[in-house]
């Protein structure tokens, strides 16, 4: 089996595992989801493919920078759901805001010479 297929299957299994655990225990599912498993796997695979420390360092710095615009989503969703709003519109609003913040972050990063 190709390395790409193994990576895709492993990543999909992690997402399924998180969803399954979250059904049993939302707090434990949230904890597992908050662990940077995918980022860590990406870092490992990048290192394995390139052995380039500069690329790994750039990757981890970018992961940090682009994590920041996702934080409001994790504030907006529980806040609006607990106020009685329906799931799908809340998700749509949170994702739209997150995408706008990603765009803004990418513009700011580009102004500092960070190529995407």
C-alpha positions, 0 to 999 in steps of 0.5 A: 500500500502506498505511503499516501494511502496509509497516511489518508487511512490513518488520518481518517481513522483518527477523525472517526475515533474522535467522533466515536469517543465524543458520542460517549464523552464530549469532554474526552472527545474534545480533549483528544481533538485538541491534541495536535495529532494531525499537525504532529503527523504532518510534521513527522511525514514532512520530516520523513519525506524531506529531512529538511529542518527549515521546512519543518520549522516553517510548517510548525510556525505556520500551524501556530499562526493559522491556529489563531484564527480558528479560536473564535469558532470554538467560542462562537459555536458553544455560545450560540448553541447554548443560547438556543440557535440551531446547529447548522446556521451556527456552524455556517456563521462560525465557519464564515467568520473563521474563513474570513479570519484565515484570509485576514491572517494570510494577508497579514502573514504575506505582508511580513513575507510569509509565502503560502 
